[in-house]
Amino acid sequence: MQKPIEIRPLKPKRNMIRQYCEECEEEATKEAVFDLENFVAVRRFCGRCVETAKVDFAEA
């Protein structure tokens, strides 16, 4: 399990569809960036779920 290397606010863009948390399906407000050796994964979370955000290599 990898922890995020960076957590940043999710900046809404013009004409962007609504983004949802990957854990609880509330509206996403943060992006968590994970370094997975050969690539970088970006996942979106709400403010509550981002604190426990992790990614498993098998998932990615």
Buried (B, 14 or more C-beta within 10 A) or exposed (E): EBEBEEBEEBEEEEEEEEBBBBBEEEEBBBBBBBBBEEEEBEBBBBEEBBEEBEBEEEEE
